[in-house]
Amino acid sequence: MILKQIKIVFIVLFLFSAVNIFPQSNTKFIVILDAGHGGKDPGNSYHGFVEKEIALKTTLKLEKLLEKEGGIQVIHTRKSDVFIELKDRPKKANSLDANLFISIHCNSVKNPVPFGTETFVMGLARSKGNLEIAKQENSVILLEKDYKQTYKGFDPKNPETLIGLKILQEDYLDRSINLASKIENNFKNKVHRKSRGIKQTPLWVLDAAYMPSVLIELGFLSNNEEGIFLNSNVGQNKMAHAIATAIIAYKKEYFGTQSDNTYQDTSSKKITENTTKNNLKRTKSKLNIDKSVSPRSETKTQNSDVVFKVQFAAGNKNIELNPSNFKGLKNVSVRTNNGSFYKYAYGATTDYSLAKQNLKEVKSKGYSSAYIIAFRNGKNISVEEALKKLQQVK
């Protein structure tokens, strides 16, 4: 029964990938740059600083930096002062099978004191809406001749089929968090701006894009000093450079090396070697010492190099791995790419069905945005790739 479930999920993932993911392979790395607001929608305006203008100027500078890298195709949702409906921004990215969606904005509040950058990622609270969009986009399959034979029973309107889409979406969220971390670290360490961190919230422009996506708040125009910086040519160049460096690092991490301006998605994320070793030691130690760990949360992993965990929290604080800090969850591990952003996961099992049970347990503790992640030989890979590996083993 378990094997049958894995086969079903794998088939769904493969078919969805054939429609939406594989076209990205052996093509240029496509980045959609979305300058917020525009035209009749000025966005935030304070002290004479206008969000739509700063966002556009910074985005155009970002384009030039990315194109210097080579192998990157930049496409804008707008390149001039025009109004673009919100629904059309992610729709353009989806239609082009883009690799990244980057939306650039400026913040503001009534209080003139707050300042600093923020980067937002998709909120899983609206994930159902995201899957509905993916379902609608894939309904074109039904117009194809012999679609039942070609797609072997893949029904884009069947809720069960959306299991695969859900897995892909959660992988996108993990990648989005990774990119957001790189961006905020660059703002803090290279441009010396105050970073207010990475935040997860249901924003339509992100939730409607079924690809890794982030919304960047460059700073507060309501803060006069920060507004002056963001409105300046120097400030825009510095912020654009910080974002470009993060995107390029992300591209190299996930898509390998350049070859004739083409890239192959490796669907893997390298974790700092020392951090991985430390986490494995910490996990082994915990498994040996903590007799009260729930047996459901763990499984022996020596029979497979694929391990599933449930990621349930991420942030800038390195929290001590005590159950009291995680609502009673005992088998918790932490990983970090850079020592300044930490991701917390529960359980460690080679059994995908058990991982889904662990996910239910974590969500029952109040971590509603938790999702399954996968590793192979210490490297974070997509759940899609992990299931494929298990299928090969079977």
C-alpha positions as CSV (number, residue, x, y, z in Angstrom):
1,M,0.0,0.0,0.0
2,I,2.8,2.4,0.9
3,L,4.7,1.5,-2.3
4,K,1.5,2.2,-4.3
5,Q,1.1,5.6,-2.7
6,I,4.7,6.5,-3.5
7,K,4.2,5.4,-7.1
8,I,1.1,7.6,-7.4
9,V,2.8,10.6,-5.9
10,F,5.9,10.1,-8.1
11,I,3.8,9.8,-11.3
12,V,2.0,13.0,-10.4
13,L,5.3,14.8,-9.8
14,F,6.8,13.5,-13.0
15,L,3.8,14.6,-15.1
16,F,3.6,18.0,-13.5
17,S,7.3,18.4,-14.0
18,A,7.0,17.5,-17.6
19,V,4.5,20.3,-18.1
20,N,6.1,23.0,-15.9
21,I,9.6,22.1,-14.7
22,F,11.5,20.3,-17.5
23,P,11.1,23.2,-19.9
24,Q,13.5,25.1,-17.6
25,S,16.3,22.7,-18.2
26,N,18.8,23.5,-20.8
27,T,17.4,27.0,-21.2
28,K,18.5,30.3,-19.8
29,F,17.9,31.0,-16.2
30,I,14.8,33.2,-16.3
31,V,14.3,35.8,-13.6
32,I,11.0,37.8,-13.5
33,L,11.6,41.3,-12.0
34,D,8.5,42.9,-10.7
35,A,8.7,46.6,-9.8
36,G,5.9,47.2,-7.4
37,H,2.9,49.5,-8.2
38,G,3.1,51.9,-11.2
39,G,0.9,54.2,-13.2
40,K,-2.2,55.2,-11.3
41,D,-0.9,53.3,-8.3
42,P,2.0,55.2,-6.7
43,G,2.4,52.9,-3.7
44,N,3.8,54.5,-0.6
45,S,4.6,58.2,-0.8
46,Y,6.4,60.1,2.1
47,H,8.7,63.1,2.2
48,G,8.5,63.4,-1.5
49,F,9.7,59.8,-2.0
50,V,7.5,57.7,-4.3
51,E,7.6,53.9,-4.0
52,K,6.7,53.2,-7.7
53,E,9.6,55.3,-8.9
54,I,12.2,53.9,-6.5
55,A,11.1,50.3,-7.1
56,L,11.4,50.8,-10.9
57,K,14.8,52.5,-10.8
58,T,16.2,49.8,-8.5
59,T,14.7,47.1,-10.7
60,L,16.3,48.5,-13.9
61,K,19.6,48.7,-12.2
62,L,19.2,45.1,-11.0
63,E,18.6,44.0,-14.6
64,K,21.9,45.4,-15.8
65,L,23.8,43.6,-13.0
66,L,22.2,40.3,-13.7
67,E,22.7,40.5,-17.5
68,K,26.4,41.1,-16.9
69,E,26.6,37.6,-15.3
70,G,25.6,35.9,-18.5
71,G,23.2,33.0,-18.9
72,I,20.4,35.0,-17.1
73,Q,17.3,36.2,-19.0
74,V,15.6,39.1,-17.2
75,I,11.9,39.8,-17.9
76,H,10.1,42.7,-16.4
77,T,6.4,42.9,-15.4
78,R,6.9,46.7,-16.2
79,K,9.8,48.8,-17.5
80,S,8.0,52.1,-17.3
81,D,5.4,54.0,-15.3
82,V,2.4,51.9,-16.2
83,F,-0.3,50.2,-14.1
84,I,-0.2,46.4,-14.1
85,E,-3.0,44.5,-12.5
86,L,-1.8,42.3,-9.6
87,K,-3.1,39.1,-11.1
88,D,-1.1,39.7,-14.3
89,R,2.3,39.9,-12.5
90,P,2.7,36.3,-11.3
91,K,0.7,35.1,-14.3
92,K,3.4,36.3,-16.6
93,A,6.0,34.4,-14.6
94,N,4.0,31.2,-14.7
95,S,3.4,31.4,-18.4
96,L,7.2,31.6,-19.0
97,D,8.2,28.8,-16.6
98,A,10.5,31.3,-14.9
99,N,13.0,30.2,-12.3
100,L,12.6,33.1,-9.9
101,F,10.0,35.8,-9.3
102,I,11.4,38.9,-7.5
103,S,9.0,41.6,-6.5
104,I,10.5,44.9,-5.3
105,H,8.8,47.4,-3.0
106,C,9.3,50.1,-0.4
107,N,7.7,50.1,3.1
108,S,6.1,52.8,5.1
109,V,4.2,53.4,8.4
110,K,2.7,56.4,10.1
111,N,5.5,56.3,12.7
112,P,8.6,58.0,11.1
113,V,11.0,56.0,13.4
114,P,11.0,52.4,12.0
115,F,13.6,51.5,9.3
116,G,15.2,48.5,7.7
117,T,14.8,45.9,5.1
118,E,12.3,42.9,5.0
119,T,12.0,40.0,2.6
120,F,8.7,38.1,2.4
121,V,8.1,34.6,1.2
122,M,4.9,32.7,0.4
123,G,2.4,32.0,3.2
124,L,1.3,28.4,3.2
125,A,-2.0,29.6,4.7
126,R,-3.0,30.4,1.1
127,S,-1.4,27.3,-0.4
128,K,-4.9,26.0,-1.5
129,G,-5.3,29.0,-3.7
130,N,-1.9,28.5,-5.2
131,L,-2.8,24.9,-6.1
132,E,-6.1,26.0,-7.6
133,I,-4.1,28.4,-9.9
134,A,-1.8,25.5,-10.9
135,K,-4.8,23.3,-11.5
136,Q,-6.4,26.0,-13.7
137,E,-3.2,26.5,-15.7
138,N,-2.8,22.8,-16.3
139,S,-6.4,22.4,-17.5
140,V,-5.0,23.1,-21.0
141,I,-4.1,19.5,-20.9
142,L,-7.7,18.6,-21.4
143,L,-7.7,20.4,-24.7
144,E,-4.9,18.2,-26.1
145,K,-5.6,15.3,-28.4
146,D,-5.3,11.9,-26.7
147,Y,-4.4,13.6,-23.4
148,K,-5.6,10.5,-21.4
149,Q,-3.0,8.4,-23.1
150,T,-0.3,11.0,-23.2
151,Y,-0.6,11.9,-19.5
152,K,-1.7,8.4,-18.4
153,G,-4.6,9.4,-16.2
154,F,-3.3,12.7,-15.0
155,D,-6.4,14.8,-14.2
156,P,-5.7,18.5,-13.5
157,K,-9.1,18.8,-11.9
158,N,-8.8,15.9,-9.5
159,P,-7.9,17.0,-5.9
160,E,-5.9,13.8,-5.4
161,T,-3.6,14.7,-8.3
162,L,-2.7,17.9,-6.4
163,I,-0.6,16.0,-3.9
164,G,2.3,16.3,-6.3
165,L,1.7,20.0,-6.8
166,K,1.7,20.4,-3.0
167,I,5.1,18.8,-2.7
168,L,6.5,21.0,-5.4
169,Q,5.1,24.1,-3.8
170,E,6.7,23.3,-0.4
171,D,10.0,22.8,-2.2
172,Y,9.6,26.2,-3.7
173,L,9.0,27.7,-0.3
174,D,12.2,26.2,1.0
175,R,14.1,27.6,-1.9
176,S,12.4,31.0,-1.4
177,I,13.5,31.1,2.2
178,N,17.1,30.3,1.1
179,L,17.1,33.1,-1.4
180,A,15.5,35.5,1.1
181,S,18.2,34.6,3.5
182,K,20.9,35.5,1.0
183,I,19.3,38.8,0.2
184,E,18.8,39.9,3.8
185,N,22.4,38.8,4.7
186,N,23.7,41.0,1.8
187,F,21.6,44.0,2.9
188,K,23.0,43.6,6.4
189,N,26.6,42.7,5.7
190,K,27.4,44.4,2.4
191,V,25.2,47.4,2.4
192,H,25.1,47.8,6.2
193,R,21.3,48.2,6.4
194,K,19.3,47.1,9.3
195,S,17.7,43.7,8.4
196,R,14.2,43.2,9.9
197,G,14.4,39.6,8.8
198,I,12.5,37.1,6.6
199,K,8.7,36.9,7.0
200,Q,6.1,34.5,5.8
201,T,2.8,36.0,5.0
202,P,-0.1,35.4,2.4
203,L,0.7,37.9,-0.3
204,W,-1.2,37.3,-3.5
205,V,1.7,38.2,-5.8
206,L,3.8,35.5,-4.2
207,D,1.1,32.9,-3.5
208,A,0.0,33.0,-7.1
209,A,3.5,32.3,-8.5
210,Y,4.3,28.6,-8.6
211,M,8.0,29.0,-8.5
212,P,10.5,30.3,-5.8
213,S,9.5,33.9,-5.2
214,V,10.2,36.7,-2.8
215,L,8.9,40.2,-2.2
216,I,11.6,42.6,-1.0
217,E,10.9,45.7,1.0
218,L,13.9,47.9,0.5
219,G,13.2,50.1,3.5
220,F,10.8,52.7,5.0
221,L,10.1,55.8,3.0
222,S,8.4,57.1,6.1
223,N,11.8,57.3,7.7
224,N,13.3,60.4,6.1
225,E,17.0,59.2,6.4
226,E,16.2,55.9,4.8
227,G,14.0,57.5,2.2
228,I,16.9,59.8,1.1
229,F,19.2,56.7,0.8
230,L,16.7,54.7,-1.3
231,N,15.9,57.7,-3.5
232,S,19.5,58.2,-4.3
233,N,21.4,56.7,-7.3
234,V,24.1,55.4,-4.9
235,G,21.5,53.8,-2.6
236,Q,19.7,52.1,-5.5
237,N,22.9,50.8,-6.9
238,K,23.9,49.3,-3.6
239,M,20.6,47.6,-3.0
240,A,20.4,46.3,-6.6
241,H,24.0,44.9,-6.2
242,A,23.0,43.1,-2.9
243,I,20.0,41.5,-4.6
244,A,21.9,40.6,-7.8
245,T,24.7,38.9,-5.8
246,A,22.1,36.8,-3.9
247,I,20.3,35.8,-7.1
248,I,23.6,34.7,-8.7
249,A,24.6,32.7,-5.6
250,Y,21.2,31.0,-5.6
251,K,21.5,30.2,-9.3
252,K,24.9,28.6,-8.8
253,E,23.7,26.7,-5.8
254,Y,20.7,25.1,-7.5
255,F,21.5,25.1,-11.2
256,G,25.2,24.3,-11.3
257,T,27.8,25.8,-13.6
258,Q,27.4,27.7,-16.8
259,S,27.7,25.9,-20.1
260,D,26.8,27.8,-23.3
261,N,24.5,29.9,-21.2
262,T,22.4,26.9,-20.2
263,Y,21.7,25.4,-16.8
264,Q,20.5,22.1,-15.5
265,D,18.4,22.1,-12.4
266,T,20.1,19.9,-9.8
267,S,17.2,20.1,-7.4
268,S,19.7,20.0,-4.5
269,K,21.0,22.5,-2.0
270,K,24.4,22.1,-0.4
271,I,24.6,22.6,3.3
272,T,27.7,23.7,5.0
273,E,29.7,20.5,5.6
274,N,30.6,21.2,9.2
275,T,27.1,22.2,10.0
276,T,25.7,19.0,8.5
277,K,28.2,16.8,10.5
278,N,27.4,18.6,13.7
279,N,23.7,18.2,13.1
280,L,24.1,14.5,12.4
281,K,26.2,14.0,15.5
282,R,23.6,16.0,17.5
283,T,20.8,13.9,16.1
284,K,22.6,10.6,16.8
285,S,23.4,11.7,20.3
286,K,19.8,12.6,20.9
287,L,18.5,9.3,19.5
288,N,20.8,7.4,21.9
289,I,20.3,9.5,25.0
290,D,16.7,10.6,24.9
291,K,14.6,7.5,25.6
292,S,11.4,9.4,25.6
293,V,11.5,10.4,21.9
294,S,8.3,9.4,20.1
295,P,9.1,6.3,18.1
296,R,6.8,7.6,15.3
297,S,9.2,10.5,14.7
298,E,12.2,8.4,13.8
299,T,13.3,5.4,11.8
300,K,16.6,3.8,11.2
301,T,18.2,5.3,8.2
302,Q,21.1,2.9,7.4
303,N,19.1,1.1,4.8
304,S,18.6,4.2,2.6
305,D,20.5,7.4,1.8
306,V,17.3,9.4,1.7
307,V,15.9,10.9,4.8
308,F,12.6,12.9,5.3
309,K,12.1,15.6,8.0
310,V,9.4,18.1,8.7
311,Q,10.6,21.7,8.6
312,F,8.4,23.8,10.9
313,A,10.3,27.0,11.8
314,A,13.0,29.3,10.5
315,G,14.6,32.5,11.9
316,N,17.6,34.4,12.8
317,K,18.0,32.9,16.3
318,N,19.9,29.8,17.1
319,I,17.5,28.2,19.6
320,E,18.6,25.5,22.0
321,L,17.1,22.2,21.0
322,N,15.1,21.6,24.1
323,P,11.5,20.2,23.7
324,S,10.2,23.1,25.9
325,N,11.4,25.5,23.2
326,F,9.3,23.7,20.5
327,K,6.0,23.0,22.1
328,G,7.1,19.6,23.3
329,L,8.6,18.3,20.1
330,K,11.6,16.2,21.1
331,N,13.4,15.0,17.9
332,V,14.3,18.5,16.6
333,S,17.4,19.3,14.5
334,V,18.7,22.6,13.1
335,R,20.6,23.5,10.0
336,T,22.1,26.7,8.7
337,N,23.9,27.8,5.5
338,N,25.6,30.8,6.9
339,G,25.4,30.9,10.7
340,S,22.9,33.7,10.8
341,F,19.7,32.0,9.6
342,Y,18.5,28.8,11.1
343,K,15.9,26.2,10.0
344,Y,14.3,23.8,12.5
345,A,13.0,20.3,11.5
346,Y,11.3,17.5,13.3
347,G,11.9,13.7,12.9
348,A,14.2,11.8,10.6
349,T,12.8,8.9,8.6
350,T,13.3,7.0,5.3
351,D,9.5,6.3,5.2
352,Y,7.6,9.0,3.4
353,S,4.3,7.8,4.9
354,L,5.8,8.2,8.4
355,A,7.0,11.6,7.4
356,K,3.4,12.6,6.6
357,Q,2.4,11.3,10.0
358,N,5.2,13.4,11.6
359,L,3.8,16.4,9.6
360,K,0.4,15.9,11.1
361,E,1.9,15.7,14.6
362,V,3.9,18.9,14.1
363,K,0.8,20.8,12.8
364,S,-1.2,19.6,15.7
365,K,1.3,21.5,17.9
366,G,0.4,24.7,16.2
367,Y,3.0,24.9,13.4
368,S,0.4,25.2,10.6
369,S,3.0,26.2,8.0
370,A,5.2,23.1,8.5
371,Y,6.1,21.0,5.4
372,I,8.2,17.9,4.5
373,I,11.8,18.3,3.3
374,A,14.2,15.6,2.1
375,F,18.0,14.9,2.3
376,R,20.3,12.5,0.5
377,N,23.8,11.9,1.8
378,G,23.5,15.1,4.0
379,K,22.4,17.3,1.1
380,N,19.0,18.9,1.0
381,I,17.1,17.7,-2.1
382,S,13.6,18.2,-3.4
383,V,10.9,15.8,-2.1
384,E,10.3,15.0,-5.8
385,E,13.9,13.8,-6.2
386,A,13.7,11.8,-2.9
387,L,10.6,10.0,-4.0
388,K,12.2,9.2,-7.3
389,K,15.2,7.8,-5.6
390,L,13.0,5.6,-3.4
391,Q,11.1,4.4,-6.4
392,Q,14.4,3.3,-8.0
393,V,15.4,1.4,-4.8
394,K,12.1,-0.4,-4.7
